[in-house]
Amino acid sequence: MSFTVAIVGRPNVGKSTLFNRLVGKKLALVDDTPGVTRDRRPGEARLIDLRFTIVDTAGLEEMTDESLQGRMRQQTETAIDEADLSLFVVDAKTGLTPVDTALGEMLRRRGKPVVLVANKSEARGSDSGFYDAYSLGLGEPVPISAEHGQGMLDLRDAIVAALGEDVAYPSKDDVAVTDVDLPQLTGEEGEEDEEPAYDDTKPLRVAIVGRPNAGKSTLINRFLGEDRLLTGPEAGITRDSISVEWDWRGRTIKMFDTAGMRRKAKVIEKLEKLSVADALRAIRFAETVVIVFDATIPFEKQDLHIVDLVLREGRAAVLAFNKWDMIEDRQAVLADLREKTDRLLPQARGIRAVPISGQTGWGLDKLMQSIIDTDRVWNKRISTAKLNRWLEQQQVQHPPPAVSGRRIKLKYMTQVKARPPAFMVSCTRADALPESYTRYLINGLRADFDMPSVPIRIHYRSPDNPFEGKKKRT
């Protein structure tokens, strides 16, 4: 990325719509409700031949610093200070307001390049609002329609003029590189007899999820060492799934802060449904998911639903009992939490659970080590030879049941994929094998190959009968 651009303006002028238009994806939540965006959301933008980092910000309002809107304003001002250029978006349809005038004055005081953008210029009656924008003293406004993609060429020209070609095009030889994981094919899938080493230098994607007000954003801010995400005593502050990057012991960690997930029956408003859907997408995109519990009121029914959801998605899971600084009798509470974890989460036997304090930073190194260890297990591959020797022993210790007088035979086992570990077993009468025997095999894999906490999937395949469908000779 060559330079950074911040999109600023008062609420509901179309900043997030413009952000989605420039990044080419619907990353930011968009709704008619003012003030949907609250945190800074970065993205990789493409505008004709320009490549740059774009930052979506909250709508600027005149509020006290102690209020939620005041804290949102501080986040936006930080984005302006860190950016090379600001896109000041006004609504040409409704015209200027006193807030627009105050924001224009603030941007002039910053002394940084500003491009004035008159959005919604395709609407009937927008001419008066467009010409009013000249009174801000920020130069000629650029008429665009973020919703329909009109005026993008003019916007590109205005950005180049404001920054200069040396900044807008730092190198003709720059090539955009996309970070995409491509599978390494080494022969027939499932037949390789090697156990590849774990790559502890590869960037790791981690999603932080949990109920509202569990302390997810505070936890990420403590990891970063700065107030990057909006926090406060109010429940449900986070709406968008915001990604941040940082290094932990030389490894790049990309963390996703997500909106708090309440029970489905309580999620009525459209905006909250969009926020929860965004959180679910973050879970599917992540490799490891940290479920944050409030240690003062742990194991609510919704907590268990979230853990089950993460495991059904096949993600590696780690439990974080936050607000540990508020616990008095820590030894007794810790023993109780361990007992409840084993009893209430049997589908996640051996899941790593770490007490932490996002407010003070206590226990965060241990949490990160648990994340790395869990990801190592999630990526684990076991050689086919070891699996078949193990399968033979398991059948000796506990033979498969007999169905209709014929015993089921497990002939062959191989690992077909990792992330999460999945295995294929060739057997007779796969449809008749009971679920209890599958659980027996999964528990054996966890114990014998040191694979706690991650989802393990076993699929069965019966060989084709070459004589099936043929008539007997009479």
Protein Blocks (a to p, Z undefined) as FASTA:
>chain_A
ZZdcddeddehiopmmmmmmmnopafbccdfbehkbmbdcdddddehjaccddddddddd
dddfkbmklmmmmmmmmmmmmpmbdcddddfknopafklmmmmmmmmmnopacddddehk
lpghilmmmmmmmmnonajaddddfknopoklmmmmmmmmmnopklmmmbfkbccddddd
ddddebjehiaccdcdddfkbccddddeddehiommmmmmmmnopafbccdjbehkbmbd
cdddddeehiacddddddddddfklmmbfklmmmmmmmmmmmmmpmbdcddddfklghif
klmmmmmmmmmnopacddddehklmpmblmlmmmmmmmmmmmmmmmlghiacddddfkno
poklmmmmmmmmmmmmmmpccdfklmmmmmmmmmmmmccddeehiacddfbdcdfbghia
ddddddehkllpcfklmmmmmmmmmmmnopghiacdddddddddfkgoiacdZZ
